[in-house]
Amino acid sequence: MPLGLDLRGGLYLLYQVDVNAAVAQALDGYAQDARRALAAANIPFKDVTTVAVGGNRPNAIRIVLPAGSRR
C-alpha cells in the first residue's frame, strides 16, 4: 500500500488529554444548556453554576431557583 512517504520504519504517536480541562469544558456546556432549557420553558432561575461535590474540582452543576418556586 503506497502512502507517499516512507513509513516502513514505523510510526509512534502519543496523544495526551487534559482530563480536568475536558471535564470543566463539558460542565460549562451542560450549564449553558440548562440555562437555555430553563429560559425556553419560562422557568425562572437565579443561577446555574458548576460546583465541586466531594472534592476540590468542579464535578456537578447547581441550579438555584427563586424562593417560592413551585414549577
N, C-alpha and C positions, 0 to 999 in steps of 0.2 A: 504494500500500500504506500505509494509515494506521497509524502507530506510536504514536499518542497523544502524541507530542512533536514539536516542530518540528525535525526533523533534516535538513531540506533544505539547510542550510548546510554540512553535512559533519560528520564526527567524526574525531578523531585520538586514537588510543590508543597508548601506549608501554608495553611490558612489558619489565621488566629481570629477569634471572635472575642470582642469585649462584651462579655455576658451582662455585666452590670449596666452598661450603656444601652444594650439591646432591650433589657427589661424596662429600663427607665423610659426609653422611647415608646415601647409598646404601651406602658401605663399612661403616658401622656396622650397617646392616640385614643385609648379607651376613655379617658377623662373627657376629651373633646367630643367623642361620640355620645357620651352620656349627656353632656351639655346640650348638644343638638337634639337628641331624642326628647329630653325634658322640655326644651323650648318648643319643639314641634307639637308636643302633646299638651301644650299650655299648662304645664305643671310648674308652679313656682318653686324656685330653689335659691338658697343663699350662696352656696359654694360647692364646687366639685374640686377636690384636691387628691393628690397621691399621698399616702401615709405609710409609715413603717409599722408593721404589726409583728411583734415577737422578734424584733431585730433592729438594726440601725439603718438598713437600706429600704427605700420605698418598695412595697410589695402588694399594695392594695389601693383601692380608691374609696374615698369617703365623700358621700353626698349629704350635704346639710340642707334640710328643708326648713322653711319658716315655722315658727311656733304656731301650733293650732292647725297645721296642715292635715287634712283628712282625705286626700285624694289618692 
